[in-house]
Amino acid sequence: MAGSGGLRIGLRPEGFEAAKRQLESIGRKVEPVLRGSLDTTATETRKRRYTPYIAPMFKGRSWVNKKIIIKRVNALKGRFDARLIPSSAGVYVTEYRRWGYQAIDATRARILVGSFKGHKVAAGFVNPSSFARQPLATRSSVTRHVKKRGGRFTYNYGAGPGGLMPAMGPSVAWFFKRLTNVTTVRWVNRRLEQEFQRRMRRELSKGAR
């Protein structure tokens, strides 16, 4: 169910096939039941298991919801699962509700951003002696051999042509991954099963009329 950087929500094949046969016997289709169950579960999972815990670190619930995309069921493409895909893009330190710094020396301090319980060190630095004391990205470089360009090239990170750039903190995906644990997976499985059974009962009652 858990994937790299996201969460895939799907029903076990044996449960799907049994439900399909049951509904086909009364002239109804299982696909709408499955689609509705998966999409509803994905929405509820984001709403209850992720957004409330990630939002306190950032601007709020609506901001976090935009960073966790729901990929709904697409029957036309034969994909009968739903997915939650969190943004892996770094977030500017200044977009965190809580951030600060811890001095290393007179001109250098490590950046701290709010996390679930306490804080996390973000990439970059603050100059505690400066007037602005802004979180800035650390300039670094990597040299690679690029065949198609015919040689070795050095790529610079953390600063643009105009100088220093704002520091970035952990992405929403970083928080998402830490919330995707055994407890969350069990909750999702139970919620999907309940929603699927509820919709099945409704369809079966229609067929009995």
Helices and strands as residue ranges (DSSP letters): E 2-3, E 6-9, H 13-24, H 31-45, I 46-50, H 51-54, G 55-57, H 61-67, E 68-71, G 75-77, E 82-86, E 91-92, G 93-95, E 99-103, E 109-115, E 118-126, E 140-146, G 147-149, E 151-157, E 159-160, E 163-164, E 168-169, H 172-179, H 182-207
